[in-house]
């Protein structure tokens, strides 16, 4: 799967104002193999770079007006999402499923040969049986993407994402995990991933030329091995 980096790549970033998306954007802008990056988001990233085109888009339930911006692209890294407990279950499904499916529809129509990296999550349940809305929604989004026709699709099922840089945590659980991260990472290395490492993996796999068609689901251990092949 991990073949040589392609050159003159045109990459779309969705969710670049979020934690993982922000790291992915900055990393992509520094890559010589990436020629242009188009960021699609509701607000500006605050980053100025000669490679960067920013497209502000408020309503992800209808991405039709993005058709031109998404044309002739080589890859997309999709990091749009929300935290469990920060929205209702209905809002969770709208953001996680509906927005993903709509963007993927327009992007694939505009750039049918492009690859797609999707930020899913550990425990994603395509069967829909999970009691957790997050797991059901991520699983439903995964199923839709697997049917969407992308020639190269990479689904990232990361576990706890370590923020790396200090931030206001979204809830108590995240605050607790951050405080015990050193011990947790030592005891359960395959249950955590650094935000910057995850971002790099999502970009790298999207812009490498794949041999033919592939649909790959990457669990946390797989992601860690992409970043560090010697990881246990």
C-alpha positions as CSV (number, residue, x, y, z in Angstrom):
1,X,0.0,0.0,0.0
2,X,2.8,2.5,0.9
3,X,4.4,3.1,-2.4
4,X,6.5,6.1,-3.4
5,X,5.2,9.6,-2.9
6,X,3.6,11.1,-5.9
7,X,4.6,14.5,-7.2
8,X,2.5,17.7,-7.9
9,X,-0.3,16.4,-5.8
10,X,-3.5,18.5,-5.3
11,X,-5.0,17.8,-1.9
12,X,-8.3,18.7,-0.3
13,X,-8.5,19.2,3.5
14,X,-11.9,19.1,5.3
15,X,-11.9,20.0,9.0
16,X,-8.6,21.9,9.0
17,X,-9.7,24.1,11.9
18,X,-9.9,21.0,14.2
19,X,-7.1,19.4,16.0
20,X,-6.1,16.5,13.7
21,X,-7.1,18.5,10.6
22,X,-4.9,21.4,11.6
23,X,-1.9,19.1,12.0
24,X,-2.7,17.5,8.6
25,X,-2.9,20.9,6.9
26,X,0.4,22.2,8.2
27,X,2.1,18.9,7.4
28,X,0.7,18.8,3.9
29,X,1.8,22.4,3.2
30,X,5.4,21.5,4.1
31,X,5.5,18.4,1.8
32,X,7.3,19.0,-1.6
33,X,5.1,16.4,-3.2
34,X,2.0,18.5,-2.5
35,X,1.5,21.3,-5.0
36,X,-1.8,22.8,-3.8
37,X,-4.0,22.3,-0.7
38,X,-7.6,23.4,-0.8
39,X,-9.1,23.7,2.7
40,X,-12.9,23.4,3.0
41,X,-14.2,24.7,6.3
42,X,-16.8,27.0,7.9
43,X,-14.1,29.4,9.2
44,X,-10.6,30.5,8.2
45,X,-7.7,28.5,9.5
46,X,-5.6,31.5,10.2
47,X,-2.7,30.1,8.1
48,X,-1.2,32.0,5.2
49,X,0.7,29.9,2.7
50,X,1.4,30.2,-1.0
51,X,0.2,26.6,-1.5
52,X,-3.1,27.1,0.3
53,X,-6.5,27.9,-1.1
54,X,-9.3,28.4,1.5
55,X,-12.9,27.9,0.6
56,X,-15.5,28.8,3.2
57,X,-18.6,26.7,3.2
58,X,-21.3,26.8,5.9
59,X,-23.8,24.1,4.9
60,X,-22.2,20.7,4.6
61,X,-25.7,19.1,4.1
62,X,-25.4,20.5,0.5
63,X,-21.9,20.6,-1.0
64,X,-23.1,21.1,-4.6
65,X,-21.6,24.6,-4.8
66,X,-18.1,23.0,-4.1
67,X,-18.1,21.2,-7.4
68,X,-15.7,23.5,-9.1
69,X,-13.3,23.7,-6.1
70,X,-13.2,19.9,-5.8
71,X,-12.5,19.3,-9.5
72,X,-9.1,17.9,-10.7
73,X,-8.0,16.9,-7.2
74,X,-5.8,13.9,-6.3
75,X,-6.9,13.2,-2.8
76,X,-9.0,14.3,0.2
77,X,-8.3,14.1,3.9
78,X,-11.6,14.3,5.8
79,X,-11.4,15.2,9.5
80,X,-14.7,16.9,10.0
81,X,-16.4,15.6,13.2
82,X,-17.6,16.3,16.7
83,X,-17.1,14.9,20.2
84,X,-19.3,12.5,22.0
85,X,-21.4,14.4,24.5
86,X,-21.0,17.7,22.9
87,X,-24.1,17.3,20.7
88,X,-27.4,15.3,20.6
89,X,-27.5,11.9,19.0
90,X,-29.4,13.4,16.1
91,X,-26.8,16.1,15.6
92,X,-24.1,13.5,15.9
93,X,-25.6,11.6,13.0
94,X,-26.1,14.7,10.9
95,X,-22.4,15.7,11.3
96,X,-20.9,12.2,11.2
97,X,-23.0,10.6,8.5
98,X,-24.9,13.1,6.4
99,X,-22.1,15.6,6.0
100,X,-19.6,12.9,5.2
101,X,-21.8,11.2,2.6
102,X,-22.8,14.5,0.9
103,X,-19.2,15.7,0.7
104,X,-18.0,12.3,-0.6
105,X,-20.7,12.4,-3.3
106,X,-19.7,15.7,-4.7
107,X,-16.0,15.1,-4.3
108,X,-16.1,11.7,-6.1
109,X,-18.3,13.2,-8.9
110,X,-15.7,16.1,-9.3
111,X,-12.6,14.0,-9.0
112,X,-13.5,10.3,-9.6
113,X,-9.9,9.1,-9.6
114,X,-9.0,10.7,-6.2
115,X,-8.2,8.9,-3.0
116,X,-10.0,9.5,0.3
117,X,-8.7,9.4,3.9
118,X,-11.5,9.3,6.5
119,X,-11.1,10.0,10.2
120,X,-13.4,7.4,11.8
121,X,-12.8,6.0,15.3
122,X,-12.0,2.9,17.3
123,X,-15.1,0.8,17.9
124,X,-16.9,2.0,14.8
125,X,-19.8,-0.4,14.3
126,X,-21.1,-0.9,10.7
127,X,-23.7,-3.3,12.0
128,X,-25.5,-0.5,13.8
129,X,-26.0,-2.6,17.0
130,X,-23.8,-0.5,19.3
131,X,-25.4,1.4,22.1
132,X,-23.0,4.2,21.4
133,X,-24.2,6.8,18.9
134,X,-20.6,7.6,18.0
135,X,-19.9,4.0,17.1
136,X,-23.1,3.6,15.1
137,X,-22.6,6.8,13.2
138,X,-19.0,6.2,12.3
139,X,-19.9,2.7,11.2
140,X,-22.7,4.0,9.0
141,X,-20.4,6.6,7.5
142,X,-17.8,3.9,6.8
143,X,-20.4,1.7,5.0
144,X,-21.5,4.5,2.8
145,X,-17.9,5.4,1.9
146,X,-17.1,1.8,1.1
147,X,-19.9,1.9,-1.5
148,X,-19.0,5.4,-2.8
149,X,-16.6,4.2,-5.6
150,X,-13.4,5.8,-4.5
151,X,-10.5,3.9,-6.1
152,X,-8.4,4.2,-2.9
153,X,-10.2,4.6,0.4
154,X,-8.4,4.6,3.8
155,X,-10.5,4.5,7.0
156,X,-8.7,5.4,10.2
157,X,-10.0,3.8,13.3
158,X,-7.8,5.6,15.8
159,X,-8.2,5.2,19.6
160,X,-7.6,8.0,22.1
161,X,-5.9,10.9,20.3
162,X,-3.3,12.7,22.4
163,X,-3.5,16.4,21.7
164,X,0.3,17.1,21.9
165,X,-0.3,20.8,22.4
166,X,-2.2,22.2,25.5
167,X,-5.9,22.9,24.7
168,X,-9.2,23.2,26.5
169,X,-10.5,19.6,26.7
170,X,-14.0,19.0,25.5
171,X,-15.1,17.0,28.6
172,X,-13.9,15.5,31.8
173,X,-13.0,12.1,30.2
174,X,-10.6,13.8,27.8
175,X,-9.1,15.9,30.7
176,X,-8.5,12.7,32.7
177,X,-7.0,10.8,29.7
178,X,-4.6,13.7,29.1
179,X,-3.5,13.8,32.7
180,X,-2.7,10.0,32.8
181,X,-1.4,9.8,29.2
182,X,2.3,9.0,30.1
183,X,1.3,5.9,32.1
184,X,-1.6,5.0,29.7
185,X,0.7,5.2,26.7
186,X,3.3,3.0,28.4
187,X,0.8,0.4,29.5
188,X,-1.6,0.4,26.5
189,X,0.4,1.7,23.5
190,X,-2.1,0.5,21.0
191,X,-4.9,2.5,22.7
192,X,-3.4,5.9,22.0
193,X,-2.0,7.9,19.1
194,X,-0.5,11.3,18.9
195,X,-2.6,13.8,17.0
196,X,0.3,14.9,14.8
197,X,1.3,11.3,14.0
198,X,-2.3,10.5,13.0
199,X,-2.5,13.5,10.8
200,X,0.8,12.6,9.0
201,X,-0.4,9.1,8.4
202,X,-3.7,10.3,6.9
203,X,-1.9,12.6,4.5
204,X,0.9,10.2,3.6
205,X,-1.4,7.4,2.6
206,X,-3.7,9.7,0.6
207,X,-1.0,11.1,-1.6
208,X,0.9,7.9,-2.3
209,X,0.2,6.3,-5.6
210,X,-1.6,3.0,-4.9
211,X,-1.4,0.1,-7.2
212,X,-4.9,-0.3,-8.5
213,X,-7.9,-0.2,-6.2
214,X,-7.9,-0.7,-2.5
215,X,-10.1,-0.2,0.5
216,X,-8.2,-0.3,3.8
217,X,-9.5,-0.1,7.3
218,X,-6.6,0.9,9.7
219,X,-6.9,0.2,13.4
220,X,-4.9,2.0,15.9
221,X,-2.0,-0.5,15.9
222,X,-1.8,-0.2,12.1
223,X,-1.7,3.6,12.3
224,X,1.1,3.4,14.8
225,X,3.1,1.0,12.6
226,X,2.7,3.4,9.6
227,X,4.3,6.1,11.6
228,X,6.9,3.9,13.3
229,X,7.4,0.4,11.8
230,X,9.2,-0.7,15.0
231,X,6.3,0.1,17.3
232,X,5.0,-2.9,19.3
